[in-house]
Amino acid sequence: IIPPQIIQLTNLIFISFEDNQIDKIPVELFKLNKLLKINFLYNKIKHIPNEIKYLNLIELKLGINLLDSFPNITELNQLKELNLSKNDIKLI
């Protein structure tokens, strides 16, 4: 579980939750509108909330999770790096 207090860190531009047991991304995380890079490698995430579109990410790492479909990230116009490796995505 990601602690709710994290949204008080309003100046964060990079956050890494790599190699934990996270299975759900709390939508509150997307209130950190200065975030540019998020790392969720090696977790148990199955779904990406639609609220991710409110961020101006340049890097999103979701490799080695449990995603079975391509996340809806088409509105992330600034995205330069996307890692979806080693998931269970069947169709792009």
HELIX and SHEET records of a PDB file:
HELIX    1   1 PRO A    4  GLN A    8  5                                   5    
HELIX    2   2 VAL A   27  LYS A   31  5                                   5    
HELIX    3   3 ASN A   50  TYR A   54  5                                   5    
SHEET    1   A 4 PHE A  14  SER A  16  0                                        
SHEET    2   A 4 LYS A  37  ASN A  39  1                                        
SHEET    3   A 4 GLU A  59  LYS A  61  1                                        
SHEET    4   A 4 GLU A  81  ASN A  83  1                                        
END                                                                             
